[in-house]
């Protein structure tokens, strides 16, 4: 495990609410410094479906909508596992 993973996790965990059903390995992926950059794209909700369709047509079949920004959250980030 890269040392940056633990530093990232220590710094951000107080800002994150994680559902009970989320496996520990998922958090390791979210905090892994080797995956930083290019992992997520943020844009207006109204544009998300169009971008996703364009990415799929371009061959990026694993591209997916994985979250949304909402107001009134108790924590800055809420990680849901389904």
C-alpha atoms as one frame of an Amber mdcrd trajectory, in Angstrom:
protein
   0.000   0.000   0.000   1.405   3.387  -0.925   2.125   5.672   2.035   0.067
   8.397   0.379  -3.047   6.237   0.715  -2.946   6.381   4.503  -2.141  10.106
   4.510  -5.017  10.819   2.115  -7.392   8.703   4.207  -6.323  10.355   7.485
  -6.814  13.832   6.028 -10.216  13.268   4.374 -12.061  10.719   6.552 -13.385
  13.383   8.968 -15.158  14.938   5.945 -16.669  11.689   4.668 -19.691   9.626
   5.694 -19.434   6.017   4.491 -22.390   3.618   4.354 -22.034   0.537   6.550
 -22.228  -1.744   3.509 -19.093  -0.358   1.850 -16.152  -2.756   1.846 -12.820
  -1.533   3.241 -11.062  -2.154  -0.085 -13.322   0.415  -1.761 -12.044   3.149
   0.529  -8.500   2.093  -0.306  -9.299   2.614  -3.992 -10.875   6.016  -3.299
  -7.849   7.243  -1.346  -5.107   5.589  -3.406  -2.816   8.373  -4.685  -2.051
   6.292  -7.775  -5.640   6.727  -8.984  -5.750  10.500  -8.453  -6.223  12.396
 -11.687  -8.647  11.291 -14.325 -10.663   9.081 -12.000 -13.626  11.458 -11.719
 -15.166  14.152 -13.890 -17.517  16.707 -12.375 -20.027  18.606 -14.483 -23.566
  19.959 -14.386 -26.201  17.237 -14.006 -27.942  18.383 -17.193 -24.775  17.526
 -19.172 -24.012  14.163 -17.581 -26.088  11.883 -19.810 -24.768  13.490 -23.003
 -21.166  13.094 -21.886 -21.746   9.512 -20.803 -23.301   8.658 -24.178 -20.379
  10.269 -26.010 -17.863   8.371 -23.884 -19.614   5.058 -24.532 -19.677   5.768
 -28.286 -15.946   6.506 -28.105 -15.347   3.050 -26.619 -15.110   4.006 -22.946
 -17.709   1.426 -21.983 -16.764   1.412 -18.279 -17.628   5.111 -17.912 -20.512
   5.589 -15.473 -22.287   8.201 -13.390 -21.160   7.444  -9.850 -22.513  10.289
  -7.759 -24.054  13.700  -7.494 -23.484  16.949  -5.638 -26.346  17.815  -3.311
 -26.956  20.614  -0.827 -27.592  20.131   2.861 -25.317  17.148   3.378 -24.055
  16.690   6.919 -20.610  15.695   5.639 -18.830  16.962   2.547 -18.843  13.541
   0.887 -21.229  10.615   1.351 -20.070   7.272  -0.061 -22.939   4.902  -0.900
 -22.371   1.274  -1.829 -25.035  -0.605  -3.705
